[in-house]
Amino acid sequence: MIPKNPVMLLSFINLKLRDTYGDLDRLCEDLNVNRLEIEQKLEQINYRYDRTQNQFI
């Protein structure tokens, strides 16, 4: 289960991307979560996925 709060979600996702996953698609597939929903939730707090850095910035 992933956090519902956008700030907690940001921390959780960036930690997983840094420590475990090579990209957002792999994370979403492995955790069985919807990429679009994550991106929309984090856009609410002005964060967008940067593929080159493999994190939300």
C-alpha positions in Angstrom: 0.0 0.0 0.0 1.3 3.4 -0.9 0.7 6.6 1.1 -2.3 8.7 0.2 -0.9 12.0 1.4 1.0 13.7 -1.5 4.0 14.7 0.6 4.4 11.2 2.1 3.8 9.7 -1.4 6.6 11.9 -2.8 9.1 10.7 -0.1 8.0 7.0 -0.5 8.2 7.0 -4.4 11.6 8.9 -4.5 13.0 6.5 -1.9 11.9 3.5 -3.9 13.2 5.0 -7.2 16.5 5.7 -5.6 17.0 2.4 -3.8 15.2 -0.2 -5.8 13.8 0.8 -9.2 15.5 1.9 -12.4 12.4 3.8 -13.6 8.9 4.8 -12.7 7.3 2.2 -15.0 9.1 -0.7 -13.2 8.1 0.7 -9.8 4.4 0.9 -10.8 4.4 -2.5 -12.4 6.0 -4.2 -9.4 3.8 -2.4 -6.8 0.7 -2.7 -9.0 -0.1 1.0 -8.9 -1.3 3.3 -11.6 1.4 5.6 -12.9 -1.0 8.3 -14.0 -2.6 8.5 -10.6 0.8 8.9 -8.9 1.8 11.6 -11.4 -1.4 13.5 -11.0 -1.3 13.3 -7.2 2.3 14.6 -7.2 1.5 17.3 -9.7 -0.9 18.7 -7.0 2.2 19.6 -5.0 4.2 20.7 -8.1 6.4 17.7 -8.6 6.9 16.0 -11.9 8.9 12.8 -12.8 12.3 13.5 -14.3 13.4 10.4 -16.2 17.0 11.4 -16.4 17.3 11.8 -12.6 14.8 9.0 -12.0 12.9 11.0 -9.3 10.1 13.5 -8.9 11.5 17.0 -8.8 
